[in-house]
């Protein structure tokens, strides 16, 4: 199972798990557009950041890579960085 961690410039950090990095990215994309809740817990609510800049890391990495402007495209947002 793949794992990615996303950190927003608002200091919100969300760790998502899925079957592939692209599936995890699509979960984040849905959350950014308000189409999919990240948590089913009623006491937890995560809102998309006000700014489009964010950081991500792949499992096993300590370095954060910046996505300067979230585009909603896995290849442009993740693979290019």
Secondary structure, 3 states (H helix, E strand, C coil): CEEEEEEECCCCEEEEEECCHHHHHHHHHHHHCCCCCCCCCCCCCCCCCCCCCEEEEECCCCCCEEECCCCCCHHHHHHCC
